[in-house]
C-alpha cells in the first residue's frame, strides 16, 4: 500500500482523526457512453466478487450515492453493517448535454472542446454540466459532513473517487485522471493529523 502526501484542498472540519473512508466503485454498467447522472443499473451478477468485497471491508456503516447503480451495489455488500441514507451529493459528475453520448460522437461535433476536456477537465464544463472542480467541491462537502465519528464505507462513482484521490495526493488533475478505478474496487483514504492520506487504491479483493 502507498501513502501519498496530504493535499491542502480545503480546511478539514469536524472529522474524526484516524477515520478511514473505504470507497467502493459500483458494479459495471457495460455502457460505453458518457454516464453521469443518468440512472442506469449495475450488473451485479458476479456474486463471488461481491462476496469477496463484503469479506474484505470492515464492519463500518455503508452509504452510497442516490443513483441506482450505487444503491444496488451498497445493498449487495451491506451484510450486517448499518446503512445510512443515500446522498445525492455523492453522484457521478454531471455531463449535462453530453450524457449518454459517445466520445466519438462528441469529438466529431466539437473536437477542440472534448480534446481539452480529456486533457484536463479541471475547469471545463460540458453544456449544462459540471467541471471536475465543481464535482470535487460538492463531494468534499458531503464527505466533510459524513465523516464525523469513524470509519465509513462509501459506494460511489469513478469521478467521485478520483476527486478524493486528488484531495489526498495533491498535484494536477490530469495526473490523477490516469488512475484506474475499476468496478467493485476499493480505495481507502484515511484522515489523520489534519489531512487525508492514501492507504489503498483500485484494490480488487
Phi, psi and omega in degrees: 000147180249152176236117180265162178292153183289151178256134179269053181262074181107156181267123179299140179227131170049045179246144182286125177295134182088359179286142178242133172260122179261100182275130178239126174279137182302168177296162185294148175256341182066015176272143180255354180274182176282106182249111178243267181277353178298134189268072181268150183280160175262148172272111182246033182283344180276079185292333178292319177296320179294321178294319178296320179296314178303316182291329183283324187285152179287169177276073182241160177301149181246134174224156180217169167293167183274000178282145190303322183294328177280318180299315182294322178295318178299319177301320185289336182249001187298314184058230181268009183287149173296146180244127176265158178299141180294157190234120181297327182293350177267010177296159173299167176302144178272113180275001176055233182293348178274353183304133176059028173246150182280153177299325180297316180295320179293323179295318179297326183281318185208076186299325183295313183292314183291326177294317178296323180295313180292331179289318179197100183276012187311308188233014178263123180254128167300153179305120181077009184242204185239152168271170175300322179297319177299313180300313182300320181297317182286324179290318177304317179298318180294317180296317180299328178283321185285320188271087181238338188229354180159198184298154183208141172257125181238121177263117186213215195232165182308303183298321180299313181295323177298323179299324182281328172295320177296323178299321181281320186276328192073201180078199185271153174296321180303320181295316182288335179296341179281350181288130174282137173225093186281157176301138181064023173267163181243134172235122184249126179234128184252134175262116182206149179053036174079013182207166178268141180230137179278124179254330187200141176219138176051044179270128176254106180300000000 
